[in-house]
Amino acid sequence: MNRKIKIAQYGCGKMSVYLMRYVLEKGAQLVAAFDMNPAVIGKDIGEIMGADHIGIKVSDAKDADKILGELQPDVCIIATRSTMIDVKDAFTVCAKNGVNAISTCEESLYPWNSSYQITKDLDALAKANNCTLCGSGYPDMYWGSLVTTLAGSIHHLKKVVGSSSYNVEDYGIALAEGHGAGLSVEEFEKQIGKYNGLSYKETEKLIVDGIIEPSYMWNQNGWLCSQLGLHIVSQTQECIPITHEKDLKSDTLGMTIRAGYATGMSAVVTTETEEGIALETRCLGYVYGPEDMDRNEWTLEGEPDTTIVVNRPATVELTCATLTNRIPMLIDAPAGYITTEKMPVNHYLVKPMHAYVTSR
């Protein structure tokens, strides 16, 4: 491509501060921004980034259809919520207008095994309007390409074991409550743990019906198996309460969590495959004690065994940089909902991002 990539930003919260700066610094042009928050609508995006005014003001998300249709940006970055049902409308308005879209939504990385019908409908709409939709971010690299690239150094792989921890204090009250923070162990078991021990088909049906939300690793195991060429025969999910031996103050919940009560949970996803390679992955989301920190650890069991650990990852910044570096591949990908394991491995952009686009 011999011109700057034109980008729209959908969602102007915490992530957008980095996303908008990163795409500008990689040589792209911001042409529009959208949000639903009245406190943000009308602000210059430079003000949101803590920089000089740029001349682009945040528009009401209700006007996205009209504005995207008029401006026809190359890409729209969606940085709002974490589930496909919540980002469906944003993806739809982009696909309707033939605008490529990429989202930080965790489920959007591999939604085929949790929101099949939504993904199928978006896939058809994107194909009809010759654009590409996908999800990217921290899991794309640190739970995905990092793991499958490491597998390239293994002679005989038997099992993939992964875990990633995060402080629910950083992500708002809805997520903290969804992880059971503040509940007694008995309350946790009644409200969240009651779905443990179900079969693959039973769990899959409850996810499809919207009764339970899949762990982030439910989608991630699907991504990993697709990338590694594995065929899933069984997948189960179990939610286990995490407790602390001392009382912990939660600013997000506005309460002190008593010792022995749930500070959050560990969501464990176990996958069996036709090829005999198993995956056991877990997300640990809880209110941190003074000794806790974000940690990303993966072990590949086989010949030889190997482990990689990332301590204190800058998750927000890494999410935004991973997504930014994905943009040229998004533009070059075929039309449809194309998950990133179908794209080349992400890499650092030395030149302006438009220099990496080969299809236009």
N, C-alpha and C positions, 0 to 999 in steps of 0.2 A: 504494500500500500504506500502511495507516495504523498500522503497527507496525514494530518493528525487524526487519531481515532476520536470520534465525538461520543461523549459519555453522559448519561443521565444518572443521577443518584436518587434511589427510591428508599427513603428512610434516613433521617438526618439526626440520629442519636449518637451515642458514644463511638460506635464503629465508624460512622461516616467521617469523623474528624480525621482519622487515619486514611480511610479509603480515598477521600477526595484529595488529600495532600499527596498520597502515593501515586495516584494516576496522573496528577499534574506533573509531579517530578519525574514520571516516566514518559513525559512528552505527549500526553493526551490532552484533550480539550473538554472541559465541563460545559455542557450546554443547558442543563436543566436539573432541578432538584425538587423532590416531593416529600411531603410529610402530612400526617393527620393531626399533629399537635398544634393547637392555635398559638401557643407560645413561640413556636418555631416558624410558622408560616409567615412569609413576608420578610424574613431576615435575609441579608446577603450571606451567601455561603462562605465568604471570607471571614465574616464575623463568627460563624460556627466553628471554623478551623482555627480561630484565634489569630487571623492574619488580616492583611489589608482587604478592603472590599474588592470583589472581582466583577461585580455588575450582574451577577446571576442571583435572583432571589428565589427562596423556597416557595413553591406553589402548593396549593391544597391537593392532596392525593386524588380528590374527586375529579380534578381537571387533568389527570395524567393521560387519559385516553385522547383528549383533544390535543394536548401539547406534544405527546409522542407522535401523533399522526402528522402534525405540522412540521416538527423539527427533524423527524426521522434520524435519531442518533444511531450510531453503530451498535452501541451496547447500553443496557441499563443494569446498574448494580442494585440488587435488592438486599437491604440490610435491616430487617424488621424482626420477625419472630422465628421460632425454632421448629415449627411443624408445617407440613405441606398444606393442611387445611387453612392455616393462617396466611400463607404466602400465595395461595392459589390465585386470588384476584390480581395480585401484582404480576405474577407470571402471565396470566391470561391477557391483561391489558397490553403487555409487551408483545406477546405472540400475535395477538389480533392485529397489531400495527407492524408486524414484520421486524421487530426489534430484538436482537439477541439479548438474552438476560442471564445473569449469573448471580447466585444468592449465597449469603452466609448461613442460611437456614441449615441446621445440622441434618435434618431428615432429607433435605434436597440432594445431599451427596449421593444417596442411593435409595430412592423412594419406591423402587419397583417391588420391594418385598414388604412394604407396610402401607402404602397409599397407591395401590396399583391402578385403580380406576381414574383417580385424579391425574396420575402420571401419564396414563394412556391417552386421556383426553387432551392433556397439554402437548403430548407428543404429536398427536394428529393435527392440532391447531398450528403448532410450529412448522410442521411439514407443509401444511396448506399455505402458509405465508412465508416459507423459505427463510426461517430463522432457527437459531439454536438456543436451547435452554439447558442450564446445568446448575449444580451446587458446587461450592468449593470452600476453602478455608483451612483452618488448623487440621481437621481430621483428614483432609485430602492428602496432606503431606505426612503428618506425624503419626497418624493411625493407618495410613494407606501406603503411599509410594515408598516411605522410609522402610516399611516392613517388607514389602514385596521386593524391593531392591536388595535388601539384606538377604532375603531368601535365595537370591541369585548366587550367594556364596556358600550355600548348603548343598552337600552331596545327597543326603537322604533326609527329607523332612517328615517328621511324625506329628508334630503338634505346634500350634502357634498359641502362645499365652501372652495376653496383653492387659495392661491396666493404666488408667489415667484418672488423676484426682483433681478436683476443683473445689473452691470454696463457694458454697451457695450464697454466702453473704454478698458476693460480687454481682449477682444476677437477678436480684429482686425477690419480692415476697412470693409471687406465684410459683417460681421455681423452687424456693425453699420449702414452701408448704407441699408442693408436689413430691418432694423428696422425703416427706414425713418428719421434717425437723420440728421438734417441740412435742411430738407425740410420745406417750409411754410406749414401751415395747409391745404391750398388749393391744393398745390402740393401733399401732403400726401394723401388727399382724392382722387385725380385723379389717383395716381399711386398704392396705397395700399388699401385705403378704398373703392375703387370701387367694391370690391368683398364682401363687407358687405351686410347683408340682404338676402343672397341666401338661398335656402332650403337645407336640408340635402343631397339630391341626387345631387343637382347642385354643392354644395361644394365638395362632395365626388368625383364627376367626374373630377373637376378641379384639385384636388389633385392627383388623379390617372394619369391624363394626364400631370402632371408636370407643369401646368400653375401657380398654387400657392403652396407654401410650407405649410405644416401643422404646426401649433403651437406645441411646445413641449407637451402642455397639450392635444392636439388632441390624441396623442398616449397614454399619461398618463391616460386619462379617459377610454380608451380602456382597459388598464392594470387593473385599479381599478375595472371596471365593471366585468372583467373576474375573478378577485380575490374574489369579493363579490358575485359572482353568479348572476349578473344583466344582463338583455338583452336589448341592445340599440334599441330604436325605432326612435330616432332623435338625431342628433348632428350638431351643427352649430358653426361657428367661426366668430368673429368680431374683427377687428383691429382698435384701437382707439389711436390717437396721444397723446403723453405726452408732455407738454410744461413747461417752467420755466419762472418765472416773471422777471428774470434778464438774461443778456447775460452770456453764459457759454462757456469756452474755451474747445475745443476738440483736444487733441494731436493726437488721432487716425485719425480723419478726417482732421487734419491740418487746422482748421478753428475755428472761434468764432461763435457759434450758437446764433442768435439774440433772444432777449426776445420775447416770443410768438410763436417762431418757434418750430417745433417738435424736441425734444431731443431723441426721440425713440417712443416706442409704448407699449400699453397694449393689448395683444392678449387674448381675452376671449372666452373660449369654454364652451358651454352649452349643456348638455346631458340629455335626457329624457329616462326613461326605462319602460319596461313592468310592473315592480314591483312598479312603482310610486315613486321611489327614484330618485331625480334629482342631477346632479353634475354641479357646476359652478366654473370653475377654470381659473386662469389667470396667464400669465407670463408678468412681467413688465421689459422690457429691455430698458434702456435709459442711456444717459450721466448724471452721478450723479452731483448734486449740493453739496455744502459743508455740507449740513444737511442730505444727503441721505446715506443709508447703505443697504447691502444685508439683506433680511428678508424673512423668510419662515413661513407662517401662514395658519393653517387649522382649520375650524370650522365644527363640526358635529351638525346639527340641528335635534332635536327630543326630546326624553325623556331619559336622560336629554340632554340639550345643553352642548357642551364642546368645548374648543378651546386650541390649542397648538401653541406656537410661538417659533421660533428659530431665534435669532438675530445674525447678523454677522457670519454666518456659514463659516467655512474654506472649501469652495466648492471644490477646487481642491484636497486637501488632503482627504476630506471625500469621494469624487468620487473614488480616488485610493484605499483607505482602503476598501470601500464597495466592489469594484471589486475583490480585492485580497482575501477577505474573502469568496467570491463566488466560487473560483476556485475548491475546493473539490466537491461542489454540481454540478458544470459544468461537471466534470469528471464522477460523478455517475449518471447523468441524462440520459434518453434514447436518442438514436440517433435522429437527426433531428434539426430543428430550434425550440428550447424549450425556451419560454419566462419565466422570473424568477418567475412570480406568480404561475407557475406550480412546482416550487422547494420549499424546506423548507425555512422558514424565515431565513434571514441571521443572523449570530451570530459571536461573537468574537472567534478567534482561539488562545487558550491558548498554545496548543502544535504545533509542526511543521505541516504545512498544509497536508502533505502526511498521517499523522496519522488519518485524518478525511475521507479519501477515503476508501469506503467499497466495491467497485465493482471490485477491482483488488488486 
